Amino acid sequence: MEPVRTCLGCRSRADKSTLLRVVALNGAVTPDPSATLPGRGAWVHPLAECIEKSVARKAFGRALRVSSPLATEQILATVGASSEAPQRTG
């Protein structure tokens, strides 16, 4: 049985293999696809809407226990999201 994690964006539980682990590294939210970087990690679906929800709710800072603001450009670029991207519904 595979471990289950909760997505920061949509708050749904999913198998670890379907989620992307992220860590705080040098003041930025950094993707960790191999799940081997040191430090506290958080999990999110690699979908634009889940990343954007996490940013809007300031969930990355809380989950990674970082009090200073985190840059999220790298994680947004990783999933191909941008602030101009149309919102998907469904």
N, C-alpha and C positions, 0 to 999 in steps of 0.2 A: 504494500500500500504506500502510495507516494505522499510526502508531507503536503499539508494544505496551508496556504498563506492567505492573508486578506489584502486586497487591492486598496491602495490609499485613495484612489479616485472614486471608484464606484462602490467601495466598501463590500464587495461581494467576495466570498471565499472561493478559491480556485487552487488547482494543483500547482505546486511550485514550478513545474516545467512550463506552464503557460504564462507565467509572470516574469517580469524583468526586475532584477535586484538593482537597487541604486544605493550609493553611499555618498556621504558628504566628504569631498576631497578638495582642499585648497579653496574653500568658500563657494564651491559649486556642487550642484547635484550631478553626480557622475554615474553613468550606466555601468553596471558590472555584470555583463552577460554570462561570464564564467562563474560568478558567485564566489570569487576567491579573494577579492580585495579585503584588506583588514578594516576593522571598525564596524560600527553599528550599521546594519542595512535595513532597507525598507523595500516593499514589493509593490509593483504597479503593473497593470496590463500595458503592453507596449502599443497602446492606441492613443491617438491624439486626444480624444475626449477624456480619457482617464488621467492623462498627464495634465491637461488643462484644468480639470476639476481639482486635482491635487494642488496645483499652483494657486487657484482661486481660494481654496480653503486653507492655504498656508500649512498643508498637511506635511510637506517634506521637513520643514523645520522642527515640527513637533515629533514626528516619527523618528527622525535622526538625532533628536535632542541637541539641536544647535540653536543658540539664542540669537545669533547674528543672521541677517538676511542671506539667503543662498541664491546664487545665480542659477537660473534654470534653462538658459539658452542651449546648453549642450544636450540636455535630455530632450528638449523640444526638437532639436535638429535631428536627433537620433531616430525619433519616430516620424519625422517628416511633418511635424505640426508647426503651425505658425499662428500668430494672432489674427491674421487675415483669413485663415482657413475657415470654410463654411462649417457650421455645426451640423453634425449628423444627428438625426433623430431616429428613435426606434428603440 
